[in-house]
Amino acid sequence: MFLKSLSLVNYKNFDSASFDFDSKINCLVGHNGVGKTNVLDSIYHLSFGKSYFNPITSQNINHDADFFVIEGSLQKNDREVHILVSARRGNKKIIKRNNKPYEKFSEHIGFIPVVMISPGDRDLILEGSETRRKFIDGVISQSDQLYLNSLIHYNKVVAQRNALLKFFAANTKFDRDTLEIYNGQMAEAGNLLFSRRKAFLKEFIPIFNTRYAEITNGKENVSIDYKSRLFEKPIGELLEENLQKDMVLQYTSVGVHKDDLSFEIEGHPIKKFGSQGQQKSFLIALKLAQFDFIKNINKANPILLLDDIFDKLDEQRVSHIVALVAQNELGQIFISDTHADRTEKVVKESNQSYKIFKL
């Protein structure tokens, strides 16, 4: 699978732009602020129906316009597929495959497997648990429709339960029957999510360890640990035990929506004890493991988006990643960089076809 062409209208800083891509390596070069990252983000948008950097649809529309359109033509399974994502201010976003609109956007997730590596990925280490949960959910959802549907349902039920808790507090009332309905729905969906996350991490962590060892030549020991209260007790028991607390807080304080990942180096949190270089290597390994996992499940290479990759790794490490294309371990790659000569030097070494787009 590869992206053959891309057309943008009123997307972020672009009024209008069109690209015809190489099936292997594509380099977007130019000064900061010209829109290199926005091109990569539009490809991500084609895959997930939303921006990697700003999920608020209206804020991805060019300031001087009322709508945006992203169109892409892909070669997939020896067939050409056309994807369109469009949005107008005040209207619902539309996603079409071969001119047929999706009834549910979730049906599109996973059709174009994509992995983005960006400087903003540092948030996975520095920010709170929600960022790491989104990472797990994003990887699993690209290949597991049941997981994605259960996640959507679970989050909806948590929001409904939270609204009920607020209603109890505002009206000094308590409705056990309605609460039990939400508890039951949370338990059913939550147990499935917990089970799938455990299974995913059992397969994912060894892949991650291998990738980290490749990047660092096996210099340090790193680990990923799954943190969930469901290891202690079933979700139903946790909800019952924490009911009084939830009544006071007016929100649901336990469940898989509170799960987290612990990232460690030599037995200590990498957030506090890892150098910038170690953190960068950890993140690259995390994303390459994501690539490997999706590839293993789908039996096809995801599109790899490398945003400002030289900010994260030295030239030798970037060369190593690009060299994987020559070994057919990776498929189509998009690289953004401020230095055209540096980028071209690296991609030439791969002995693969490439295109350079100067923005």
C-alpha positions in Angstrom: 0.0 0.0 0.0 1.2 3.5 -0.8 -0.2 7.0 -1.2 0.1 8.0 -4.9 -1.2 11.6 -4.7 -2.5 14.2 -2.3 -4.6 17.4 -2.8 -5.2 20.1 -0.2 -7.7 22.9 -0.3 -7.8 25.5 2.6 -6.0 23.0 4.9 -4.1 24.9 7.6 -1.6 27.3 5.8 -2.4 25.9 2.3 -4.9 27.6 0.0 -4.3 24.9 -2.6 -1.6 22.3 -3.1 -1.1 19.0 -4.9 1.6 16.3 -4.7 2.4 13.2 -6.7 4.4 10.9 -4.4 7.1 8.3 -4.9 6.1 4.8 -3.7 9.2 4.6 -1.4 10.7 7.8 0.0 9.3 11.4 0.0 11.1 14.3 1.5 9.4 17.6 2.3 12.1 20.3 2.8 12.0 24.0 3.5 12.3 26.7 6.2 10.2 26.5 9.4 6.7 27.6 9.0 6.2 26.7 5.3 3.9 23.8 6.0 6.0 20.6 5.9 4.4 19.3 9.1 1.0 20.2 7.8 1.5 18.0 4.7 2.3 15.1 7.0 -0.6 15.9 9.2 -3.0 15.9 6.3 -1.8 12.3 5.5 -2.5 11.4 9.1 -5.9 13.1 8.7 -6.7 10.8 5.8 -6.0 7.8 8.0 -7.7 8.8 11.2 -10.2 11.4 10.2 -8.6 13.9 12.5 -5.4 15.9 12.9 -2.4 14.4 14.9 -1.7 17.8 16.4 -5.1 19.5 16.8 -8.2 17.3 16.9 -10.5 20.4 16.9 -11.7 20.3 13.2 -12.5 24.0 12.8 -9.0 25.0 13.8 -7.5 23.0 10.8 -9.4 25.2 8.4 -7.4 28.0 6.8 -8.1 31.3 8.6 -9.4 32.9 5.4 -11.8 30.1 4.4 -15.0 28.4 5.6 -14.0 24.8 4.7 -11.1 22.4 4.0 -10.8 19.4 1.7 -8.1 16.7 1.8 -8.1 14.2 -1.1 -5.8 11.2 -1.5 -5.4 8.4 -4.0 -3.9 5.2 -2.7 -2.7 2.0 -4.3 -3.9 -0.8 -2.0 -4.1 -4.5 -2.8 -3.5 -3.8 -6.5 -6.5 -1.4 -6.6 -6.7 2.4 -6.6 -8.7 3.9 -3.7 -9.8 7.5 -3.3 -10.3 9.0 0.1 -11.8 12.4 0.8 -12.0 14.2 4.2 -13.8 17.6 4.2 -15.2 19.9 6.8 -17.1 23.2 6.8 -17.4 25.5 9.8 -20.6 24.7 11.7 -21.1 21.5 9.8 -20.3 17.8 10.5 -17.1 16.5 9.0 -17.4 14.1 6.0 -15.2 11.2 5.1 -15.7 9.3 1.8 -14.1 6.2 0.3 -14.5 6.1 -3.5 -17.2 8.8 -3.2 -19.3 6.8 -0.7 -19.6 8.6 2.8 -19.0 6.6 5.9 -22.0 6.4 8.3 -19.6 6.0 11.2 -16.0 7.4 11.1 -14.9 4.4 13.2 -15.4 2.2 10.2 -12.6 4.0 8.4 -10.0 3.6 11.2 -7.4 1.0 10.2 -8.1 1.2 6.5 -4.9 3.3 5.9 -2.5 2.3 8.6 -0.2 5.2 9.5 2.5 5.8 12.1 3.6 9.3 12.9 6.9 10.1 14.6 7.0 13.8 15.8 8.9 16.0 18.3 5.6 16.3 20.0 5.8 12.6 21.0 7.7 13.7 24.1 4.3 14.2 25.6 4.1 10.4 25.9 6.8 10.7 28.6 6.2 14.1 30.1 2.4 14.4 30.2 -0.3 12.5 32.2 -1.8 9.1 31.8 -4.4 10.2 29.2 -1.7 10.7 26.6 -0.3 7.1 27.1 -3.8 5.6 27.1 -4.5 7.3 23.8 -1.3 5.8 22.4 -2.4 2.2 23.4 -5.9 2.8 22.1 -4.6 4.2 18.8 -2.4 1.3 18.1 -4.9 -1.4 19.0 -7.9 0.3 17.3 -6.1 0.3 13.9 -6.5 -3.5 13.7 -9.3 -4.3 16.2 -12.8 -2.9 15.3 -14.4 -4.6 18.4 -11.9 -2.8 20.7 -12.6 0.5 19.0 -16.3 0.1 19.3 -16.1 -1.0 22.9 -13.8 2.0 23.7 -16.3 4.4 22.2 -19.2 2.8 24.1 -17.2 2.7 27.4 -16.3 6.4 27.2 -19.9 7.3 26.4 -21.1 5.3 29.5 -18.5 7.0 31.7 -19.7 10.4 30.6 -23.3 9.3 31.3 -22.4 8.0 34.8 -20.5 11.2 35.5 -23.6 13.2 34.5 -25.7 11.0 36.8 -23.3 11.6 39.8 -23.6 15.4 39.2 -27.4 15.1 39.1 -27.4 13.2 42.4 -25.3 16.0 44.0 -27.4 18.8 42.5 -30.8 17.3 43.5 -29.8 15.4 46.7 -31.3 12.3 45.1 -29.9 8.8 44.6 -31.1 6.3 41.9 -29.5 2.9 42.5 -31.2 1.2 39.5 -29.9 3.7 36.9 -26.5 3.6 38.5 -26.4 -0.2 38.3 -27.2 -0.1 34.6 -24.2 2.2 33.9 -22.0 0.1 36.2 -22.9 -3.1 34.3 -22.2 -1.5 30.9 -18.9 -0.1 32.2 -17.9 -3.5 33.5 -18.8 -5.3 30.3 -16.9 -2.9 28.0 -14.1 -2.3 30.5 -13.3 -6.0 30.9 -12.9 -6.4 27.2 -10.6 -3.3 27.0 -8.5 -4.5 29.9 -8.2 -8.0 28.4 -7.2 -6.6 24.9 -4.7 -4.2 26.4 -3.0 -7.0 28.4 -2.8 -9.2 25.3 -1.5 -6.2 23.2 1.3 -5.4 25.7 2.3 -9.0 26.0 3.1 -8.9 22.2 4.2 -5.3 22.0 6.8 -5.0 24.8 9.2 -7.6 23.4 9.1 -5.9 20.0 9.8 -2.5 21.8 12.7 -4.0 23.7 14.2 -5.3 20.4 13.9 -1.9 18.7 15.4 -0.1 21.7 18.4 -2.4 21.7 18.9 -1.8 18.0 18.8 2.0 18.4 21.1 2.1 21.4 23.3 -1.0 20.7 21.9 -2.6 23.9 23.4 0.0 26.3 20.6 0.2 28.8 17.7 -1.8 30.2 14.3 -0.3 29.6 10.8 -1.5 30.5 7.1 -0.8 30.1 4.7 -1.7 32.9 0.9 -1.7 32.6 -0.8 0.0 35.5 -4.4 -0.8 36.1 -6.6 -1.2 39.2 -8.3 -4.1 37.4 -5.3 -6.3 38.3 -6.5 -6.0 41.9 -10.3 -6.5 41.6 -13.0 -6.7 38.9 -14.4 -3.4 37.8 -17.8 -4.0 39.3 -16.2 -4.3 42.8 -14.1 -1.2 42.3 -17.1 0.9 41.3 -19.0 -0.3 44.4 -16.1 0.3 46.8 -15.5 3.8 45.4 -19.2 4.9 45.2 -19.1 7.3 48.1 -15.9 8.8 46.8 -17.4 9.2 43.4 -20.5 10.8 44.9 -18.3 13.5 46.5 -16.1 14.0 43.5 -19.1 13.9 41.1 -17.1 11.8 38.6 -16.0 8.1 38.1 -12.7 7.7 39.8 -11.9 4.0 38.9 -12.0 2.0 35.7 -9.9 1.4 32.6 -10.1 5.1 31.8 -7.6 5.6 34.6 -5.1 3.0 33.3 -1.5 4.1 32.7 1.9 2.9 31.3 5.1 3.2 33.4 8.2 3.9 31.3 11.4 3.1 33.1 15.2 3.0 32.4 17.4 0.9 34.7 14.4 0.5 37.0 13.7 4.2 37.4 11.1 6.5 35.7 12.6 7.7 32.4 10.7 11.0 32.8 13.0 11.9 35.8 16.1 9.8 35.3 16.5 9.6 31.5 18.6 12.0 29.5 17.2 13.8 26.5 19.0 11.3 24.2 17.6 8.3 26.2 14.1 9.7 26.1 14.4 10.3 22.3 15.6 6.7 21.8 12.8 5.4 23.9 10.2 7.3 21.9 11.6 6.2 18.5 11.7 2.6 19.7 8.1 2.9 20.9 6.9 4.2 17.5 9.0 1.6 15.5 7.4 -1.1 17.7 4.0 0.4 16.9 5.0 0.1 13.2 6.1 -3.5 13.6 2.9 -4.5 15.5 0.6 -3.0 13.0 2.6 -4.6 10.1 2.4 -8.0 11.8 -1.4 -7.8 12.3 -2.2 -6.3 8.8 0.4 -8.2 6.9 1.2 -4.9 5.2 3.5 -1.9 5.8 1.9 1.2 7.4 2.9 4.6 6.0 5.6 6.1 8.1 5.6 9.8 8.8 8.9 11.2 10.2 8.3 14.8 11.2 11.5 16.8 11.8 13.2 13.5 12.5 16.7 15.1 12.7 15.6 16.9 15.8 15.1 13.5 17.4 18.0 11.5 16.1 21.5 12.0 14.7 22.2 11.4 11.0 23.5 7.9 11.6 20.2 6.8 13.4 18.1 8.4 10.6 20.2 6.5 8.0 19.5 3.3 9.9 15.8 3.9 9.7 15.8 4.8 6.1 18.0 1.8 5.3 15.2 -0.4 6.5 13.3 0.6 3.4 16.0 -1.0 1.3 15.5 -4.2 3.3 11.7 -4.0 2.6 11.1 -3.8 6.3 9.4 -0.4 5.8 7.1 0.7 3.0 6.4 4.3 2.1 8.2 7.0 4.1 7.6 10.7 4.4 10.4 12.8 5.9 10.2 16.6 6.8 13.5 18.5 7.3 14.8 22.0 7.1 18.0 21.0 5.3 17.6 19.6 1.8 21.2 18.5 1.4 21.3 16.6 4.6 18.0 14.8 3.8 19.1 13.9 0.2 22.4 12.5 1.5 20.6 10.1 3.8 18.0 8.9 1.4 20.6 8.4 -1.4 22.4 5.9 0.8 19.2 3.7 0.8 19.5 3.1 -3.0 15.8 3.5 -3.2 13.6 5.7 -5.3 12.8 9.1 -3.8 11.3 12.5 -4.4 12.2 15.8 -2.8 9.5 18.5 -2.5 10.8 22.0 -1.7 8.2 24.0 0.0 
